[in-house]
Amino acid sequence: MKIRDAAESDLPAMIEIYNAAVATRMATAQLEPATVEQRLPWFREHTPESHPIWVSEIDERVAGWLSFSVFIPRSAYRITAELSVYVHDDFRRRGVGAELLGAAVKRAPDFGLTNLLGLIFGHNEPSLRLFRKFGFAEWGRLPRIARLDGVERGLVIMGRHLDEAAQLSS
């Protein structure tokens, strides 16, 4: 498994993975499939120096991806990023999400980040377990904030202070 910065040429594979998640109603609030053209501005907002998008490759295929996104665009929040992780169905249960999230936790200080967030639907137990595995804790709940196919769903805010982890290990 190789993790690298995503290139625009990876976007079709990333969108394929994302659209599979859209259909499950587990990992994103988007209700309609996305297109490469729609997601291109989002892709270009990310930079390898501060808010990268990474892909995980297995056998020269994009197995999954992770993005660091601006949490809130006001300058005081620059130390915090929202993480999103998506894994191709063919590569689930092979450690792709764990490798990506582990790398994000390790490398986040390189981007000036001290806090990481995951905004995860409350019914998405696999993602909640993954984030807990990497030291994220529940920082908040927003009940019934989204409606997916007529079902109201809540959002769990999972967070991790990276400086606390460093203090614990020293």
PAMI-830927 format. One record per residue: residue in one letter; x, y, z of N, C-alpha, C, O in turn. Coordinates in steps of 0.2 Angstrom, whole numbers, plus 5000, padded with zeros to 4 digits. Atoms other than C-alpha are relative to their C-alpha. Layout:
BEGIN
aXYZXYZXYZXYZ ...
//
This chain:
BEGIN
m500449945000500050005000500450065000500950075004 k499649945001500750174995499550065001499050064998 i500449944999500050345001500450054997501050064998 r499649945004500450494990499550065000498950055000 d500449945002499750664986499649984994499849954989 a500450015005498250654975500150054994500350114995 a499949955006498350724957499350004997498949964998 e500749995004496950784946499849944997499249934996 s500150065004497150624936499749955005499449905002 d500350054995496550534952499350015001498949975004 l500749984998494950624953499449964997499049945001 p500650055002493850504942500049945005499449925007 a500050054995494350364954499850025006499449985010 m500349984994494050464969499350015000498950005005 i500749995000492350514963499649934999499149935002 e500350065000491950334959499949975007499449955009 i500050024993492350294977499550045004499150015008 y500549954996491350444984499349984998498949985002 n500750015002489850404973499749935003499149925004 a500250064997489850224980499750015007499349985010 a500249984994489750304997499350045001498950035005 v500649965000488350424992499449955000498949965003 a500650045000487250274988499949965006499349945007 t500250034994487450195005499750045005499450015010 r500349954995486850345014500349995007500050005012 m499750014993488150305028500650055001500750075007 a499449964999489650425025500050074997500550114998 t500149935003489050585016499350025000498949984999 a500649975001487650695016499850024993499250044992 q500249995007487650714997499549954998499649895000 l500550055002486150634990500049984993499749934991 e499950025007486550634972500749994998501250025001 p499350015002488150564963500350074998500050114995 a499649945002489450694960500449984994500449934991 t499650015006490450724944500750035001500850075006 v499349975000492250764941500050075000500350115003 e500149935001491750934935499850045006500050095008 q500349974993490750974951500550005005500650055009 r499550014995492150914962500750034999501150045003 l499349975002493650994953500150075004500750075006 p499949944996493451164962500249985007500750015010 w499850024993493451074979500749975000501149985004 f499450035001494950974973500650055000501150055004 r499549945001495951134968500050045007500550085007 e499949964994495551214985500549975005500850005010 h499650044996496651084993500850014998500950014992 t499349995002498551104993500449955004500349945010 p499650044996499950984998500350035006500549995010 e499649964995500751115009499550015007499850015012 s500449984994499251145021499449955001499249935006 h500650044999497651045017500049954994499749964989 p499950055006498150895006499449954999499049955004 i500450065001497150754998500549954999501049964994 w499550055001498050594999499649944997499049934998 v500350065003497650434989500449945003501049955003 s499650064999498150254994499949964994499449954991 e500050045006498650144980500249935002500649925006 i499850074999498649954980500049984993499549984989 d499950025007499249874964499850054995499450034990 e500049955004499250034955499250034999499150064994 r500749985000497350064959499950055006500250045011 v500249964994496650204970499549965004499049945003 a500450044995496050104985499650045005499150025007 g500449954996495450254995500450065000500950084997 w499749935000495750434999499850035006499350015010 l500149964994495850555013500150084998500650094995 s499949935001495650745013500050045007499750025011 f500049964995496150875025499650074998499850104993 s500449945002494851015024500050065005500050045011 v500149944996494651195031499449985004498949975002 f500650014996493551175046499550065000498950054998 i500449945001492951355047500550054997501150055000 p499549965003493751485036500350065004500750105001 r499749944996494151615050500649985002500849925004 s499350024999495951625054500249975006500649935007 a499950034994495851575072499949925000500249895004 y500150075001495351405066500549964996500449904994 r499550035005496851375055500349945003500649904999 i499650064997497551245068499549945000499749895003 t500450055000496051135065499849984993499650024989 a500250035006495551025050499549955001499549915006 e500550055000494150915046500349944995500549964989 l499850055004494650745039499449964997498949955001 s500550055003493650635027500449954997500949954994 v499750075002494050455023499549964996499049954998 y500450045004493350355009500449944997501049954995 v499650065002493850175004499649964995499049964995 h500350035005493450084988499749935003500049905007 d500350064998492249934991500549944999500549895003 d499650055001493549814984500649995005500949945005 f499450004995494849864997499850015007500250025011 r500250004993493749865013500349955004500449895001 r499750054995494449775028500749984998500949925000 r499350015002496149785021500550055004501150055002 g499649954996496749925033500250074996500650114998 v499949945004496650065019499850065005500250115005 g500249944996495650185030500550015006500650075008 a499650004995496750145045500750034998501050075002 e499449975003498350185035499950074999500450115001 l500149935001497650345029499950045006500250095007 l500149964994497050405046500650005004500750055007 g499450004996498550355055500650044997500950085001 a499549965003499650445042499850075001500250125002 a500249944999498550595044500150035007500350095008 v499849984993498750605063500750015001500950065004 k499349995000500550585061500350064997500750095000 r499749945004500850715048499650075001499950124999 a500449944999499550845053500450065003500350115001 p499649944997500850945064500450034994500650094995 d499649975005501850965048499650064996499950104993 f500449955004500351075041499850055005499350095003 g500249954995500251175057499349995003499050035006 l500650024997498751085063500149975007500649935008 t500050024993498451045082499449965001499349935007 n500750044998496650975081499849974993499850004988 l500350035006495850855069499349985002499149965007 l500750024999493950825067499849954995500049954989 g500450045005492850695059499350015001499150015007 l500749994999491050735056499749944997499749934991 i500250075002490250565055499349995002499150005008 f500750024998488450505055500049965005500449915006 g500050054994487950425071499949934998500049895002 h500250065002487350275062500649964996500649914994 n499550035004489050245053500549985005501150005007 e499650034995489850135066500749984998501249995002 p499350025002491350075056500450065000501050065002 s499649945000491950255054500150025007500650055009 l499949984993491650295072500549965003500949985007 r499550044997492650145077500750014998501250015001 l499349985003494050195065500350065004500950065006 f499849944997494150365072500249995008500750015010 r499850024993494150295090500649975001501049985005 k499450045000495550175086500650055000501150035003 f499449955001496650335082499950055006500250115004 g500049954994496250425099499550054999499550105003 f500549955000494750525093499549995005499349935006 a500550004995493450565106499450034997499450084993 e500649975002491650615104500050075003500050085009 w500049934998491650805105499350035000499250095003 g500649975001489850835101499549964996499749924992 r500550035004488250775094499550054997499350105001 l500549965003487050865082499449954998499449924993 p500550055001485450765083499550024994499450084993 r500549995005484250745068500250064995499750104994 i499849955004485250865057500049994993500050044989 a500150015007485050785041499549954998499349915003 r500550045002483750695031500249964994500349994989 l499850045005484250545021499449954998499349915002 d500650045002482850465011499449995005499249945006 g500649994996481550525023500249985008499849985012 v499850024993482550465039500550065002501050074999 e499649954997483250595050500649975004500549925007 r499450034997485050565055500450055004500450115002 g499649964996486250635068500750004998500949954994 l499349995002488050695066500450005007500250035012 v499550014995489450645078500650044999500950034993 i499449975001490850765080500649965004500649965010 m499450034997492450665083500650045000500850074994 g499549955000493950765088500649975004500649925008 r499450024997495750745093500550065001500650094995 h499549954999496950865101500749974999500949925003 l499450045001498650815094500650025005501049985006 d499549984995499650915107499949965006500449955009 e500150044995498850815120500449934999500749905004 a499750065001499450655112500850005001501149965003 a499349995000501250725111500250015008500749985010 q499949994993501150775130500049935003500449915008 l500150074997500550595134500649964998500849915003 s499550045002501950515125500750025002501249985002 s499449974998503350625132500149995007500750005010 
//
